[in-house]
Amino acid sequence: LDTLEKWVTEIFSQIPNNGLPKPSFDHLTQPFDTPEFHKLYRVVPIRKVHSLTITWALPPQEQFYRVKPLHYISWLVGHEGKGSVLSFLRKKFWALALYGGNGETGFEQNSTYSIFSISVTLTDEGYKHFYEVAHVVFQYVKMLQKRGPDQRQVIWEEIQKIEANEFHYQEQTDPVDYVENLCENMQLFQKEDFLTGDQLLFEYKPEV
């Protein structure tokens, strides 16, 4: 550590500090408030695959990293057991897979907005009924909204335990990748959360 500290001091100490505060884009509260986002776009794929993706542009969520509300919602949406969206769509032979979530960094989440997407891999039959598939997805999200998270703390705690186990027993990563990830975390989280802020769930706040 002494050697590394010496190198860092030698290499970076001469970089001037202009004394300016970190840029803030808080005034851009609705970057996607445009009618173009309330449309259905059909894209012809190169591979033979049918995929339906529904995307929501949300207010920025990065300040809630200790709660991770989008991770919690994606867990519910991506559930594959009895009563899930995917289970229902598979019984109809309309879908093969379903994924919902947010990358929690970069384009998908920053200080200006957060993106939440649900992507459904459709069968040939499901492609013929993609309006009904979209309707089912919206129905499920509406149900989650109506019922609220108050009765689901058990699920949140289950997610918390799983993420904690994955953190404690994760394989050693490449040092360069680890340092790069750590530097990104230093821009996003409180000092005590640099190592864990992007992986662990700390607080259950149903209102968030």
MIMAR-119002 format. One record per atom (N, C-alpha, C): y, x, z; residue in one letter; atom name. Coordinates in nm, 2 decimals. Each point is the difference from the previous one (the first is absolute). Example, Ala and Ser with C-alpha at 12.3 -4.5 7.8 and 13.67 -1.06 7.14 Angstrom:
REM MIMAR-119002
- -0.57_1.32_0.78_A_N
- 0.12_-0.09_0.00_A_CA
- 0.12_0.09_0.00_A_C
- 0.11_-0.04_-0.07_S_N
- 0.11_0.09_0.00_S_CA
- 0.11_-0.08_0.08_S_C
REM end
This chain:
REM MIMAR-119002
- -0.12_0.08_0.00_L_N
- 0.12_-0.08_0.00_L_CA
- 0.13_0.09_0.00_L_C
- -0.01_0.11_0.07_D_N
- 0.12_0.09_0.01_D_CA
- 0.03_0.05_-0.14_D_C
- -0.11_0.04_-0.07_T_N
- 0.02_0.05_-0.14_T_CA
- 0.06_-0.10_-0.09_T_C
- -0.06_-0.13_0.01_L_N
- 0.05_-0.11_-0.09_L_CA
- 0.14_-0.03_0.03_L_C
- 0.04_0.00_0.13_E_N
- 0.14_-0.03_0.04_E_CA
- 0.09_0.11_-0.06_E_C
- -0.04_0.12_0.00_K_N
- 0.08_0.11_-0.05_K_CA
- 0.02_-0.01_-0.15_K_C
- -0.11_-0.04_-0.07_W_N
- 0.01_-0.02_-0.15_W_CA
- 0.10_-0.12_-0.03_W_C
- -0.02_-0.11_0.07_V_N
- 0.09_-0.11_-0.02_V_CA
- 0.15_0.03_0.02_V_C
- 0.02_0.08_0.11_T_N
- 0.14_0.04_0.03_T_CA
- 0.06_0.09_-0.11_T_C
- -0.08_0.09_-0.05_E_N
- 0.04_0.09_-0.10_E_CA
- 0.03_-0.07_-0.13_E_C
- -0.09_-0.09_-0.04_I_N
- 0.01_-0.07_-0.13_I_CA
- 0.11_-0.11_0.00_I_C
- 0.01_-0.08_0.11_F_N
- 0.08_-0.12_-0.01_F_CA
- 0.13_0.01_0.08_F_C
- 0.02_0.10_0.08_S_N
- 0.12_0.00_0.09_S_CA
- 0.13_0.02_-0.08_S_C
- 0.00_0.05_-0.12_Q_N
- 0.12_0.03_-0.08_Q_CA
- 0.04_-0.13_-0.08_Q_C
- -0.08_-0.10_0.00_I_N
- 0.03_-0.12_-0.07_I_CA
- 0.12_-0.07_0.07_I_C
- 0.11_-0.02_-0.06_P_N
- 0.12_-0.06_0.07_P_CA
- -0.03_-0.15_0.03_P_C
- 0.06_-0.04_0.12_N_N
- -0.01_-0.14_0.04_N_CA
- 0.14_-0.06_-0.03_N_C
- 0.00_-0.10_-0.09_N_N
- 0.13_-0.06_-0.04_N_CA
- 0.05_-0.10_0.11_N_C
- -0.09_-0.03_0.10_G_N
- 0.05_-0.09_0.11_G_CA
- 0.00_-0.14_-0.03_G_C
- -0.05_-0.04_-0.12_L_N
- 0.01_-0.14_-0.04_L_CA
- -0.12_-0.08_0.06_L_C
- 0.02_-0.13_0.03_P_N
- -0.11_-0.08_0.06_P_CA
- -0.10_-0.03_-0.11_P_C
- -0.12_-0.04_0.05_K_N
- -0.11_-0.04_-0.09_K_CA
- 0.05_-0.12_-0.08_K_C
- -0.02_0.00_-0.14_P_N
- 0.04_-0.12_-0.08_P_CA
- -0.06_-0.13_0.05_P_C
- 0.07_-0.10_-0.01_S_N
- -0.04_-0.13_0.05_S_CA
- 0.02_-0.10_-0.12_S_C
- -0.10_-0.09_-0.02_F_N
- 0.01_-0.10_-0.10_F_CA
- -0.02_-0.14_0.06_F_C
- 0.04_-0.01_0.12_D_N
- -0.02_-0.13_0.07_D_CA
- 0.08_-0.11_-0.06_D_C
- 0.10_0.03_-0.07_H_N
- 0.08_-0.11_-0.06_H_CA
- -0.07_-0.07_-0.12_H_C
- -0.10_0.07_-0.06_L_N
- -0.08_-0.05_-0.11_L_CA
- -0.11_-0.09_0.06_L_C
- 0.04_-0.12_0.05_T_N
- -0.10_-0.08_0.07_T_CA
- -0.09_-0.08_-0.09_T_C
- 0.04_-0.03_-0.13_Q_N
- -0.08_-0.08_-0.09_Q_CA
- 0.00_0.07_-0.14_Q_C
- -0.06_0.11_-0.01_P_N
- 0.00_0.07_-0.13_P_CA
- -0.07_-0.08_-0.11_P_C
- -0.09_-0.09_0.03_F_N
- -0.08_-0.07_-0.10_F_CA
- 0.04_-0.15_0.00_F_C
- 0.12_-0.03_0.03_D_N
- 0.04_-0.14_0.00_D_CA
- 0.04_-0.04_-0.14_D_C
- -0.11_-0.02_-0.08_T_N
- 0.03_-0.02_-0.15_T_CA
- -0.11_-0.10_-0.05_T_C
- 0.04_-0.10_-0.09_P_N
- -0.09_-0.10_-0.05_P_CA
- -0.12_0.07_-0.08_P_C
- 0.02_0.12_-0.04_E_N
- -0.11_0.07_-0.08_E_CA
- -0.13_0.01_0.09_E_C
- 0.02_0.00_0.13_F_N
- -0.11_0.02_0.09_F_CA
- -0.08_-0.13_0.03_F_C
- 0.06_-0.11_-0.05_H_N
- -0.07_-0.13_0.02_H_CA
- -0.07_-0.04_-0.12_H_C
- -0.07_0.09_-0.06_K_N
- -0.07_-0.03_-0.13_K_CA
- -0.14_0.06_0.00_K_C
- -0.08_-0.05_-0.09_L_N
- -0.13_0.05_-0.03_L_CA
- 0.00_0.09_-0.12_L_C
- -0.04_0.12_0.02_Y_N
- -0.01_0.10_-0.12_Y_CA
- -0.14_0.02_-0.03_Y_C
- -0.03_-0.01_-0.13_R_N
- -0.13_0.03_-0.05_R_CA
- 0.00_0.14_-0.07_R_C
- -0.09_0.09_0.04_V_N
- -0.01_0.13_-0.05_V_CA
- -0.14_0.02_-0.06_V_C
- -0.01_0.05_-0.12_V_N
- -0.13_0.02_-0.07_V_CA
- -0.05_0.14_0.05_V_C
- -0.11_0.01_0.07_P_N
- -0.05_0.12_0.05_P_CA
- -0.07_0.08_-0.11_P_C
- -0.01_0.13_0.03_I_N
- -0.08_0.09_-0.09_I_CA
- -0.15_-0.02_0.02_I_C
- -0.03_0.00_0.13_R_N
- -0.14_-0.02_0.04_R_CA
- -0.03_-0.15_0.00_R_C
- -0.13_-0.04_-0.01_K_N
- -0.04_-0.14_0.00_K_CA
- -0.01_-0.04_0.14_K_C
- 0.12_-0.05_0.06_V_N
- 0.00_-0.04_0.14_V_CA
- 0.10_-0.11_0.01_V_C
- -0.03_-0.10_0.09_H_N
- 0.10_-0.10_0.03_H_CA
- 0.05_0.01_0.14_H_C
- 0.12_0.02_0.02_S_N
- 0.06_0.02_0.13_S_CA
- 0.13_-0.09_0.02_S_C
- 0.00_-0.07_0.11_L_N
- 0.12_-0.08_0.04_L_CA
- 0.07_0.06_0.12_L_C
- 0.12_0.04_-0.02_T_N
- 0.08_0.07_0.11_T_CA
- 0.12_-0.09_0.03_T_C
- 0.01_-0.03_0.13_I_N
- 0.12_-0.08_0.05_I_CA
- 0.08_0.10_0.09_I_C
- 0.13_0.01_-0.03_T_N
- 0.08_0.10_0.08_T_CA
- 0.12_-0.07_0.06_T_C
- 0.02_0.03_0.13_W_N
- 0.12_-0.05_0.07_W_CA
- 0.09_0.12_0.03_W_C
- 0.13_-0.02_-0.02_A_N
- 0.10_0.10_0.04_A_CA
- 0.06_-0.05_0.14_A_C
- -0.02_0.08_0.10_L_N
- 0.04_-0.04_0.14_L_CA
- 0.11_0.09_0.05_L_C
- 0.06_-0.04_0.11_P_N
- 0.10_0.09_0.06_P_CA
- -0.08_0.12_0.05_P_C
- 0.08_0.11_0.02_P_N
- -0.07_0.13_0.04_P_CA
- -0.08_-0.02_0.13_P_C
- -0.12_0.05_0.01_Q_N
- -0.08_-0.01_0.12_Q_CA
- -0.03_0.13_0.07_Q_C
- 0.05_0.11_-0.06_E_N
- -0.03_0.13_0.06_E_CA
- 0.04_0.02_0.15_E_C
- 0.10_-0.07_0.04_Q_N
- 0.04_0.01_0.14_Q_CA
- -0.11_-0.06_0.09_Q_C
- -0.09_-0.08_-0.05_F_N
- -0.11_-0.06_0.08_F_CA
- -0.13_0.08_-0.01_F_C
- 0.01_0.13_-0.02_Y_N
- -0.12_0.08_-0.01_Y_CA
- -0.09_-0.01_0.12_Y_C
- 0.06_-0.02_0.12_R_N
- -0.09_-0.01_0.12_R_CA
- -0.08_-0.13_0.00_R_C
- 0.05_-0.10_-0.08_V_N
- -0.07_-0.13_0.00_V_CA
- -0.09_-0.01_-0.12_V_C
- 0.05_0.05_-0.12_K_N
- -0.06_0.00_-0.13_K_CA
- -0.04_-0.15_-0.04_K_C
- 0.10_-0.08_-0.01_P_N
- -0.03_-0.14_-0.03_P_CA
- -0.07_-0.02_-0.14_P_C
- 0.04_0.08_-0.10_L_N
- -0.07_-0.02_-0.13_L_CA
- -0.14_0.05_0.00_L_C
- -0.03_0.10_0.08_H_N
- -0.14_0.04_0.02_H_CA
- -0.08_-0.11_0.06_H_C
- 0.06_-0.06_0.09_Y_N
- -0.07_-0.12_0.07_Y_CA
- -0.03_-0.11_-0.10_Y_C
- 0.10_-0.04_-0.08_I_N
- -0.02_-0.10_-0.09_I_CA
- -0.10_0.03_-0.11_I_C
- 0.01_0.13_-0.05_S_N
- -0.10_0.04_-0.10_S_CA
- -0.14_0.00_0.05_S_C
- -0.02_0.02_0.13_W_N
- -0.13_0.00_0.06_W_CA
- -0.05_-0.15_-0.01_W_C
- 0.08_-0.09_0.03_L_N
- -0.04_-0.14_0.00_L_CA
- -0.03_-0.05_-0.15_L_C
- 0.09_0.04_-0.09_V_N
- -0.01_-0.04_-0.14_V_CA
- -0.12_0.07_-0.06_V_C
- -0.03_0.12_0.04_G_N
- -0.11_0.08_-0.06_G_CA
- -0.13_-0.03_0.06_G_C
- -0.01_-0.08_0.10_H_N
- -0.13_-0.04_0.07_H_CA
- -0.09_-0.06_-0.10_H_C
- -0.13_0.04_0.00_E_N
- -0.10_-0.05_-0.10_E_CA
- -0.10_-0.09_0.06_E_C
- 0.01_-0.03_0.13_G_N
- -0.11_-0.08_0.06_G_CA
- 0.02_-0.15_-0.02_G_C
- -0.07_-0.08_0.08_K_N
- 0.00_-0.14_-0.02_K_CA
- 0.15_-0.06_0.03_K_C
- 0.04_-0.09_-0.09_G_N
- 0.13_-0.05_0.02_G_CA
- 0.12_0.08_-0.07_G_C
- -0.04_0.11_-0.06_S_N
- 0.10_0.08_-0.06_S_CA
- 0.03_-0.04_-0.14_S_C
- 0.11_0.05_-0.06_V_N
- 0.04_-0.04_-0.13_V_CA
- -0.11_0.05_-0.10_V_C
- -0.04_0.13_0.02_L_N
- -0.10_0.06_-0.09_L_CA
- -0.13_-0.08_0.00_L_C
- -0.04_-0.04_0.12_S_N
- -0.12_-0.07_0.02_S_CA
- 0.00_-0.13_-0.08_S_C
- 0.11_-0.07_0.01_F_N
- 0.02_-0.13_-0.08_F_CA
- 0.00_0.03_-0.15_F_C
- 0.07_0.10_-0.04_L_N
- 0.01_0.03_-0.15_L_CA
- -0.13_0.05_-0.05_L_C
- -0.08_0.07_0.08_R_N
- -0.13_0.04_-0.05_R_CA
- -0.10_-0.12_-0.02_R_C
- 0.01_-0.09_0.09_K_N
- -0.08_-0.12_-0.01_K_CA
- 0.03_-0.08_-0.13_K_C
- 0.13_0.01_-0.04_K_N
- 0.04_-0.07_-0.12_K_CA
- -0.04_0.09_-0.13_K_C
- -0.04_0.12_0.03_F_N
- -0.03_0.10_-0.11_F_CA
- 0.13_0.04_-0.07_F_C
- 0.11_0.00_0.07_W_N
- 0.13_0.03_-0.06_W_CA
- 0.05_0.14_0.03_W_C
- -0.06_0.07_0.10_A_N
- 0.06_0.13_0.04_A_CA
- -0.11_0.09_0.04_A_C
- 0.02_0.13_-0.02_L_N
- -0.09_0.11_0.05_L_CA
- 0.05_0.07_0.12_L_C
- 0.13_0.02_0.01_A_N
- 0.06_0.08_0.10_A_CA
- 0.14_-0.05_0.03_A_C
- 0.05_0.03_0.12_L_N
- 0.14_-0.03_0.03_L_CA
- 0.05_0.10_0.10_L_C
- 0.13_0.04_-0.03_Y_N
- 0.06_0.10_0.08_Y_CA
- 0.15_-0.04_0.03_Y_C
- 0.04_0.01_0.12_G_N
- 0.14_-0.03_0.04_G_CA
- 0.06_0.10_0.09_G_C
- 0.12_0.04_-0.03_G_N
- 0.06_0.10_0.09_G_CA
- 0.13_0.07_-0.05_G_C
- 0.03_0.10_0.08_N_N
- 0.13_0.08_-0.03_N_CA
- -0.03_0.14_0.03_N_C
- 0.04_0.09_-0.08_G_N
- -0.03_0.14_0.02_G_CA
- 0.07_0.07_0.11_G_C
- 0.10_-0.07_0.06_E_N
- 0.08_0.04_0.12_E_CA
- 0.08_0.13_-0.03_E_C
- 0.02_0.03_-0.12_T_N
- 0.09_0.12_-0.03_T_CA
- 0.05_-0.01_-0.15_T_C
- 0.10_0.08_-0.03_G_N
- 0.05_0.02_-0.13_G_CA
- 0.05_-0.13_-0.07_G_C
- -0.05_-0.03_-0.12_F_N
- 0.04_-0.12_-0.07_F_CA
- -0.03_-0.13_0.07_F_C
- -0.11_0.00_0.07_E_N
- -0.04_-0.13_0.06_E_CA
- 0.07_-0.03_0.13_E_C
- 0.05_0.10_0.07_Q_N
- 0.07_-0.02_0.12_Q_CA
- 0.10_0.11_0.03_Q_C
- 0.13_-0.05_0.02_N_N
- 0.10_0.10_0.02_N_CA
- 0.12_-0.08_0.08_N_C
- 0.11_0.06_0.01_S_N
- 0.11_-0.05_0.08_S_CA
- 0.07_-0.12_-0.07_S_C
- -0.03_-0.03_-0.13_T_N
- 0.06_-0.10_-0.07_T_CA
- -0.09_-0.13_-0.02_T_C
- -0.12_0.02_-0.01_Y_N
- -0.09_-0.11_-0.02_Y_CA
- -0.15_0.04_0.03_Y_C
- -0.08_-0.10_0.01_S_N
- -0.15_0.02_0.01_S_CA
- -0.07_-0.09_-0.10_S_C
- -0.10_0.05_-0.06_I_N
- -0.08_-0.08_-0.10_I_CA
- -0.13_-0.04_0.07_I_C
- -0.04_-0.12_-0.02_F_N
- -0.14_-0.04_0.04_F_CA
- -0.07_-0.07_-0.12_F_C
- -0.11_0.05_-0.03_S_N
- -0.08_-0.05_-0.12_S_CA
- -0.14_-0.04_0.04_S_C
- -0.04_-0.11_-0.07_I_N
- -0.14_-0.04_0.01_I_CA
- -0.06_0.00_-0.15_I_C
- -0.10_0.08_-0.01_S_N
- -0.06_0.02_-0.14_S_CA
- -0.14_-0.05_0.00_S_C
- -0.04_-0.09_-0.09_V_N
- -0.13_-0.06_-0.01_V_CA
- -0.06_0.05_-0.13_V_C
- -0.12_0.06_0.00_T_N
- -0.08_0.03_-0.12_T_CA
- -0.08_-0.12_-0.04_T_C
- 0.03_-0.06_-0.11_L_N
- -0.06_-0.12_-0.05_L_CA
- -0.12_0.02_-0.08_L_C
- -0.09_-0.10_0.00_T_N
- -0.10_-0.01_-0.10_T_CA
- 0.05_-0.06_-0.13_T_C
- -0.08_-0.01_-0.10_D_N
- 0.04_-0.07_-0.12_D_CA
- 0.04_-0.14_0.02_D_C
- -0.08_-0.06_0.09_E_N
- 0.02_-0.14_0.03_E_CA
- 0.13_-0.02_0.09_E_C
- 0.02_0.10_0.09_G_N
- 0.11_0.00_0.08_G_CA
- 0.13_0.02_-0.08_G_C
- -0.01_0.07_-0.11_Y_N
- 0.12_0.02_-0.08_Y_CA
- 0.04_-0.14_-0.06_Y_C
- -0.10_-0.08_-0.03_K_N
- 0.03_-0.13_-0.06_K_CA
- 0.07_-0.09_0.11_K_C
- -0.02_0.03_0.12_H_N
- 0.06_-0.08_0.11_H_CA
- 0.10_0.08_0.09_H_C
- 0.07_0.09_-0.06_F_N
- 0.09_0.08_0.08_F_CA
- 0.11_-0.07_0.07_F_C
- 0.04_-0.12_-0.05_Y_N
- 0.10_-0.08_0.07_Y_CA
- -0.06_-0.05_0.13_Y_C
- -0.13_-0.05_-0.01_E_N
- -0.06_-0.05_0.12_E_CA
- -0.02_0.12_0.10_E_C
- -0.04_0.12_-0.05_V_N
- -0.01_0.11_0.09_V_CA
- 0.13_0.04_0.07_V_C
- 0.11_0.00_-0.07_A_N
- 0.13_0.02_0.06_A_CA
- 0.03_-0.10_0.10_A_C
- -0.03_-0.13_-0.03_H_N
- 0.02_-0.11_0.10_H_CA
- -0.08_0.02_0.13_H_C
- -0.12_0.04_-0.01_V_N
- -0.08_0.03_0.12_V_CA
- 0.06_0.11_0.08_V_C
- 0.05_0.11_-0.06_V_N
- 0.06_0.11_0.07_V_CA
- 0.12_-0.05_0.07_V_C
- 0.09_-0.08_-0.06_F_N
- 0.12_-0.05_0.06_F_CA
- -0.04_-0.10_0.11_F_C
- -0.10_-0.08_-0.02_Q_N
- -0.05_-0.09_0.11_Q_CA
- -0.04_0.08_0.13_Q_C
- -0.07_0.11_-0.02_Y_N
- -0.05_0.08_0.11_Y_CA
- 0.12_0.06_0.07_Y_C
- 0.09_0.06_-0.07_V_N
- 0.12_0.06_0.06_V_CA
- 0.08_-0.10_0.08_V_C
- 0.01_-0.12_-0.06_K_N
- 0.08_-0.11_0.06_K_CA
- -0.07_-0.04_0.13_K_C
- -0.14_0.00_0.00_M_N
- -0.07_-0.04_0.12_M_CA
- 0.02_0.11_0.11_M_C
- 0.00_0.13_-0.04_L_N
- 0.03_0.10_0.10_L_CA
- 0.14_-0.02_0.06_L_C
- 0.09_-0.03_-0.09_Q_N
- 0.14_-0.02_0.05_Q_CA
- 0.01_-0.12_0.10_Q_C
- -0.07_-0.11_-0.03_K_N
- 0.01_-0.12_0.08_K_CA
- -0.07_0.03_0.14_K_C
- -0.11_0.06_0.00_R_N
- -0.07_0.02_0.12_R_CA
- 0.06_0.11_0.09_R_C
- 0.06_0.09_-0.07_G_N
- 0.07_0.11_0.07_G_CA
- -0.09_0.10_0.06_G_C
- 0.05_0.11_0.06_P_N
- -0.09_0.11_0.05_P_CA
- -0.03_-0.02_0.15_P_C
- 0.05_-0.10_0.07_D_N
- -0.01_0.00_0.14_D_CA
- -0.14_0.00_0.05_D_C
- -0.09_-0.07_-0.08_Q_N
- -0.14_-0.01_0.05_Q_CA
- -0.08_0.12_-0.06_Q_C
- 0.06_0.09_-0.06_R_N
- -0.08_0.11_-0.07_R_CA
- 0.02_0.14_0.07_R_C
- 0.04_0.00_0.12_Q_N
- 0.02_0.14_0.06_Q_CA
- -0.14_0.07_0.01_Q_C
- -0.11_-0.07_0.01_V_N
- -0.13_0.06_0.00_V_CA
- -0.02_0.08_-0.13_V_C
- 0.04_-0.06_-0.11_I_N
- -0.01_0.06_-0.13_I_CA
- 0.08_0.13_-0.01_I_C
- 0.13_-0.01_0.05_W_N
- 0.09_0.11_0.00_W_CA
- -0.06_0.11_0.08_W_C
- -0.06_-0.03_0.12_E_N
- -0.05_0.11_0.08_E_CA
- -0.13_0.06_-0.06_E_C
- -0.07_-0.08_-0.08_E_N
- -0.12_0.05_-0.07_E_CA
- 0.05_0.10_-0.11_E_C
- 0.10_-0.04_-0.07_I_N
- 0.06_0.10_-0.10_I_CA
- 0.05_0.13_0.07_I_C
- 0.06_-0.02_0.11_Q_N
- 0.06_0.11_0.08_Q_CA
- -0.12_0.10_0.04_Q_C
- -0.11_-0.06_0.04_K_N
- -0.11_0.09_0.05_K_CA
- -0.06_0.07_-0.12_K_C
- -0.02_-0.07_-0.11_I_N
- -0.06_0.06_-0.12_I_CA
- 0.09_0.11_-0.05_I_C
- 0.13_-0.02_-0.01_E_N
- 0.09_0.11_-0.05_E_CA
- 0.00_0.12_0.10_E_C
- -0.01_-0.03_0.13_A_N
- 0.00_0.11_0.10_A_CA
- -0.13_0.08_-0.02_A_C
- -0.11_-0.07_-0.02_N_N
- -0.13_0.07_-0.02_N_CA
- 0.01_0.09_-0.13_N_C
- 0.05_-0.06_-0.11_E_N
- 0.02_0.08_-0.12_E_CA
- 0.09_0.12_0.02_E_C
- 0.10_-0.01_0.08_F_N
- 0.09_0.11_0.03_F_CA
- -0.06_0.11_0.07_F_C
- -0.08_-0.04_0.11_H_N
- -0.06_0.10_0.09_H_CA
- -0.12_0.07_-0.07_H_C
- -0.06_-0.07_-0.09_Y_N
- -0.12_0.06_-0.07_Y_CA
- 0.02_0.04_-0.14_Y_C
- 0.12_0.01_-0.05_Q_N
- 0.03_0.03_-0.14_Q_CA
- -0.04_0.14_-0.03_Q_C
- -0.03_0.02_-0.12_E_N
- -0.04_0.14_-0.05_E_CA
- 0.13_0.08_-0.01_E_C
- -0.02_0.13_0.02_Q_N
- 0.11_0.09_-0.01_Q_CA
- 0.06_0.00_-0.15_Q_C
- 0.13_-0.01_-0.01_T_N
- 0.06_-0.01_-0.13_T_CA
- 0.05_0.14_-0.04_T_C
- 0.03_0.01_-0.13_D_N
- 0.06_0.13_-0.05_D_CA
- 0.13_0.03_0.07_D_C
- 0.02_0.12_0.06_P_N
- 0.12_0.03_0.07_P_CA
- 0.13_-0.03_-0.07_P_C
- 0.00_0.03_-0.13_V_N
- 0.13_-0.02_-0.08_V_CA
- 0.03_-0.15_0.00_V_C
- -0.10_-0.08_-0.03_D_N
- 0.01_-0.15_0.00_D_CA
- 0.05_-0.05_0.13_D_C
- -0.06_0.06_0.11_Y_N
- 0.03_-0.05_0.13_Y_CA
- 0.15_0.03_0.04_Y_C
- 0.04_0.12_-0.04_V_N
- 0.14_0.03_0.03_V_CA
- 0.10_-0.09_-0.08_V_C
- -0.04_-0.02_-0.13_E_N
- 0.09_-0.08_-0.08_E_CA
- 0.01_-0.14_0.06_E_C
- -0.11_-0.06_0.04_N_N
- -0.01_-0.13_0.06_N_CA
- 0.09_0.00_0.13_N_C
- -0.02_0.10_0.08_L_N
- 0.08_0.01_0.12_L_CA
- 0.15_0.01_-0.02_L_C
- 0.04_0.07_-0.10_C_N
- 0.14_0.01_-0.04_C_CA
- 0.06_-0.14_-0.04_C_C
- -0.08_-0.08_-0.07_E_N
- 0.04_-0.13_-0.03_E_CA
- 0.01_-0.09_0.12_E_C
- -0.10_0.02_0.09_N_N
- 0.01_-0.08_0.13_N_CA
- 0.12_0.03_0.08_N_C
- 0.05_0.12_-0.01_M_N
- 0.12_0.04_0.08_M_CA
- 0.12_-0.07_-0.04_M_C
- 0.00_-0.05_-0.13_Q_N
- 0.11_-0.08_-0.05_Q_CA
- -0.01_-0.15_0.04_Q_C
- -0.11_-0.04_0.04_L_N
- -0.03_-0.14_0.02_L_CA
- -0.01_-0.05_0.14_L_C
- -0.06_0.09_0.09_F_N
- -0.05_-0.05_0.13_F_CA
- 0.08_0.08_0.11_F_C
- -0.02_-0.06_0.12_Q_N
- 0.05_0.07_0.12_Q_CA
- -0.08_0.13_0.02_Q_C
- 0.06_0.09_0.08_K_N
- -0.06_0.13_0.01_K_CA
- -0.14_-0.01_0.06_K_C
- -0.02_-0.09_0.10_E_N
- -0.13_-0.01_0.06_E_CA
- -0.11_-0.06_-0.09_E_C
- 0.05_-0.05_-0.12_D_N
- -0.10_-0.07_-0.09_D_CA
- -0.02_0.08_-0.13_D_C
- 0.05_0.12_-0.01_F_N
- -0.01_0.08_-0.12_F_CA
- -0.15_0.01_-0.05_F_C
- -0.09_0.02_0.10_L_N
- -0.14_0.02_-0.03_L_CA
- -0.08_-0.13_-0.03_L_C
- 0.05_-0.11_0.06_T_N
- -0.08_-0.12_0.01_T_CA
- 0.07_-0.12_-0.07_T_C
- 0.13_0.01_-0.03_G_N
- 0.07_-0.12_-0.04_G_CA
- -0.04_-0.07_-0.12_G_C
- -0.06_0.08_-0.09_D_N
- -0.05_-0.06_-0.13_D_CA
- -0.14_-0.05_0.01_D_C
- -0.07_0.01_0.11_Q_N
- -0.14_-0.04_0.01_Q_CA
- -0.03_-0.10_0.11_Q_C
- 0.07_0.02_0.12_L_N
- -0.04_-0.08_0.12_L_CA
- 0.09_-0.13_0.01_L_C
- -0.05_-0.10_0.07_L_N
- 0.07_-0.12_0.03_L_CA
- 0.03_0.01_0.15_L_C
- 0.13_-0.01_0.04_F_N
- 0.03_0.02_0.14_F_CA
- 0.04_-0.13_0.08_F_C
- 0.07_-0.09_-0.07_E_N
- 0.05_-0.12_0.07_E_CA
- -0.04_-0.13_-0.07_E_C
- -0.04_-0.10_0.08_Y_N
- -0.02_-0.13_-0.06_Y_CA
- 0.12_-0.09_0.02_Y_C
- 0.07_-0.04_-0.11_K_N
- 0.12_-0.08_0.01_K_CA
- -0.02_-0.11_-0.10_K_C
- -0.05_-0.12_0.04_P_N
- -0.02_-0.11_-0.09_P_CA
- 0.12_-0.05_-0.08_P_C
- 0.12_0.02_0.07_E_N
- 0.12_-0.05_-0.07_E_CA
- 0.03_0.09_-0.13_E_C
- -0.04_0.12_0.00_V_N
- 0.02_0.09_-0.11_V_CA
- -0.10_-0.04_-0.11_V_C
REM end
